Every structure is written in C-alpha cells, then in structure tokens.
C-alpha cells in the first residue's frame, strides 16, 4: 500500500480526542499506537488487543510520525 493511501487512514477531528490524529475516525490515537510500539509491543500483539486495528493502520501511524517530524528547521 502506498504511503499516500496509508496516510488517508489518519483522521483529525477537532471534536474527537482533542483534535489529535486518530485511526480511521476511531478513538485510538496515532500516539497510542506509537506508545505501544515504543514499549516493545509487536504489531500482532496490538492487533490481538484491539481487533478493529489493522496492520495498515499501524503502518499509517509510522508513516504519519515520519512525515510529521521530517520538516525543515530554519535557524534564526
């Protein structure tokens, strides 16, 4: 799946989760998935715990995080 298609899985709604990025309009935030991965959970374990989360959602979170932090910093 191309990154652009994965990126469409990430939604931002000001009325949901304080406007934080979520997976497919659900109340599971990108940061929740990233936190679980950083704590050592395997993607398959996340899917076992949250059956409505798909592997493509986890990949989308990683793509989103990568795009989010990859911005130009202009020194003053």
N, C-alpha and C positions, 0 to 999 in steps of 0.2 A: 504494500500500500504506500503510495507516495506521501511525502510529508505534508503536502497541501491537503490531502484528504484526511490525514490524521489530525491536522490542525483544526478541521471542522468539527471534530468531536469535543473540542474545548469550547464551553459556552460561558459567557459572562452576563449575568442578570443582576442589576442593582437591587432587585427585590429578594435575591436569594444569596444566602451565605455572605452577606455584607458586600456583595459585588465581586467577591473573589472568583477566580476561574474555577469552573467545575467541569465534571464529565457529563456530557450529553444532557444538560439541564437537570441532572440529579443533584442531590445534596452531598455528593462526595467531591471534595475539592482536589485540585491538582496537588496542592501541598500535602494533603492526606496521603496520597499515593507516593509522593516523593519521600515523605517521612517514613513510611513503611519500608520502602526500598532502602533508605539510608540506615535503617535499623537492622538490615540484613534479611528482611523477608524476601522470599523468591516471588516472582510474578505469579507462579502457580499457587502459592500459598495465599496471596491476596485474592485471587480469583476463587479459591476454595472458601475463604471467609466472606467474600462479597460476590455471590454468584452472578449478579447483574453487571459486574465489571468484566470487560472483555480484554483480551491481550492487546488489541488495537488501542484500547483506552489507555493502558499503561504506556504503550509506545508513544501515544499522543502526549501524555504528560511529560515524557522525556524530551520530545521534540519541542514542546511549549517552553519548558525550562531552558533548553539550549538556546532557543530564539530570544527568550526574554533577557538572558544575561549577556548575549552577544550583541552589545550595542557599542557604538563609538563613544569614547570618552574624550571630550575636548578639554585640554588643560588650559587653565586661565593664565 
